[in-house]
Amino acid sequence: MIQFLLNQQLRTEHALDPNLTVLQYLREHVGKPGTKEGCASGDCGACTVVIGELDNERVRYRTLNSCLSFVASLHGKQLISVEDLKHQGKLHSVQQAMVDCHGSQCGFCTPGFVMSLFALQKNRTAIGRAASGSSGFDKAATLEALAGNLCRCTGYRPIIDAAEQACCQPEPDQFDAFEPQTIAQLKAITPRDTAELNSGGKRCLLPLTVADLADLYAANPEARLLAGGTDLALEVTQLHRELPVMIYLGHIESMKRVEVTVDTIEIGAATALTDCYAALATEYPDFGELLQRFASLQIRNQGTLGGNIGNASPIGDAPPLLIALGAQIVLRKGNDTRSLPLEDYFLDYKVTARQEAEFIQKIIVPRAQANRAFRAYKVSKRLDDDISAVCAAFSLRVADGVVQDARIAFGGMAAIPKRAAACEAALNGAEWAPAGIERACAALAEDFTPLSDFRASKEYRLLVAQNLLRKFFLELQTPDVETRVTAYV
């Protein structure tokens, strides 16, 4: 059984197919067809909904792609769809802004934009109240909020105008009025025991502790672990497979924490990428820049750092950076844990060192050192919401003009995220000078034999990798000049 709020209505579901997405639930089970299916892969944003969760006696609102969210993940939360915004016959202020600014033509994408604007308005208002007693328009925040919503009719200027109106002229709404009631309801349905949703022989288990997770996984080693689900859900929506058993990690609080110690940043494997941002961006600005280009805000609100590692994609954005930084992962099986350098986790394409019923519990990232330089670059066809053709990360020390302890890692260049051993060997002990950089660039051809695909040819990938090393060198030569523009083509 799972319980959640559908707007203000308490829903108790005893028997739903765990493979059912939130999008299907809205359209087919509760008669709310305003949320649209465009791509069923989390790219277009037409299916955007907003989730409300308790956060320090307030309700925190976040967008997500309902086409990639399984219904079991709603347990203990509030689900808001576009139908819920109009109240007592009056459009919500974000809906009215879209009308006033002519932000809609065919209308198919409009519900998704409206929900992204609704979350943006709520978050900007909350920030404004905390900071200065007023809300306001922030274009960068607006572009980030809307990067996961695609429109083919209006262009984006009138939609951005609508965002400005909605953020500069927010009106109190029913969600403000009902907030005390919503908080009380969310507290009442806060999960207190391991829950289960099952139907037709399919099950989703929802543990509350790491120990419970370890026990359930040991008893069900065939289960698929569900955190954000932004990759796993594609097996259902795109490949039309059935997932007989899933274990949802979203209620294990100890796996959703970010703890900064004297020497490390410890990140629970089920921590959403949005929640990783502050600690990683503060310590490593380039990591922060890359996270802002990691898919869309809807995906970052769902997807987790552990999931980005665990799915072992050769083009995952985070692993090359973490490998270059010397990150470790903590794996758990039953009551036993072990630490492993992240670079040793990836063995071959989609093959890892994880044992049966073993899971990633947390990621340990060393904190920045004053004498080390770190840069990261993502090259993709689009600036926002796109997958890397090449992702590069460089970390090294230079002492007295000589390179020491170079760590260089790439994604998109091999079947796994991988260190460039020959390139590192060419750099270590060499003079930090153009000639040494060129020798290291040549060594990259020994490290990688990339493939050609629809994102890039093998020749392009190798040349880009070499040019990114040259870019890294030039940036460190001009530390007082702002040249760190994230690469894309």
ABEGO torsion letter per residue (X at the ends): XBBBBBEABBBBBABBBAABBAAAAAAAAAGBAABBBAAGAGAAGAABBBBBBBBGGBBBBBBBBAAABBAAAABGBBBBBAAAABBGGBBBAAAAAAAAAGABBAGAAAAAAAAAAAAAAAAAAAAAAAAAGBBBBBAAAAAAAAAABBBAAAEAAAAAAAAAAAAABBBBBAAAAAAAAAAAAAAAABBABBBBBBBGGBBBBBBABAAAAAAAAAABAABBBBBAGAAAAAAAAAAGBBBABBBBAAABAAAABBBBBAABBBBBAABBAAAAAAAAAAABAAAAAAAAABEBAAAAAABBAAAAAAAGBAABAAAAAAAAAGBBBBBBBEABBBBBBAAAABABBGBBABBBGBBBABBBBBBBBAABBBBBBBBBABABGBBBABBBBBBBBBBGGBBBGBBBBBBGABABBBBBAAAAAAABGBBBBAAAAAAAAAAAAAABBBBBBAABBAAAAAAAAAAAAAAAAAAAABAABBABBBBBX
